[in-house]
Amino acid sequence: MKAGYLTALLIGATALSACATDREEIVAPAPPTGPGAIAGTVAADSNGDGIVDGYYTPDGVFHPISGPPCPPPPPPPPPTPRGERG
């Protein structure tokens, strides 16, 4: 019975050694960061609205994004002179 285990072990080792190679794989460089991105940080959405509110640095500190406030929406268009008057 021990010979069966030894045979299975040798067949398994032989099969796995056939997959091993000595070649070093070439690793592609990291893609460039997008506009506004800071290398080494993780974007964070603190209130869950789907918009990035800040980022975390590798030491775990949250830094909010402080930019100018968004402009107010434009006023609604005036009513058209067509249609029912009353």
N, C-alpha and C positions, 0 to 999 in steps of 0.2 A: 504494500500500500504506500510506503514511503517513496518508492521508486516512481509511482504515478505522480505524486506531488512534485518531486524533483524534476520530472520530465515536463510537467506543465509550467513550472517556474522557468526552466531553461528555454522553452518555446516562447513564453511571454517576453523574456528578456531579449531574445533574439529578434522578435518582432518589433519591439520598441527601439532597439539599437539601430534598426534599419531606417528609422525615421530621423535619427539624430544627424545633424550636419555640423561642420566646423565653420561654415560661412557666416559672416557677420551681416545681419540685415541692415540695409541703409534706411535710416529714419529720416523722414521728410521734416523740414523745418516747420515751426509753428506758423499758422497763417497770421497775417498782420491784423492788428486790432482795428476795429471799426472806428468811425469818428466819435469822439467823446468817450471812448473806452480808455481805461487806465490799466496798463499791464499789471498782472498779479492780483487783481481785485475780482470780486464777485458782485454782480449787480443784485440789487435787493428791491423788492416791492413790499414796503412795510404795511400798506393798508389794503392790499389785495385788489386794487382796481385795474391791474394789468399794465400800469405805467411804472417805469423804474423811478423810485424815489431817492435812491442813494446807492451806496456800494459798501461792501465789507472789505477791509484790508486783511492781509494774511494774519495779523495779530488779533482779529476778531472784533475790531472797532468799527461801528457803523458811522459813515459820513454821509449826511444828507446832501442832496444836490441843491445848491442855492443859486437860482437863476432869477432873471427878471420875471415878474408876474405875467401871466398871459393877458393879452389885450381883451377888452370886453367884446362880446359879440356885436355885430352890426345891428342897427335898429331894423325893425320889420319894414318892408316896403309899404308905401302909402296905398290906400285902397284905390282900385281902378274906377274911373268914372262910368264904366259900363254897368249894366245890370239893372235890377229892379230898384226903384227909388221909393223910399217910403218912410 
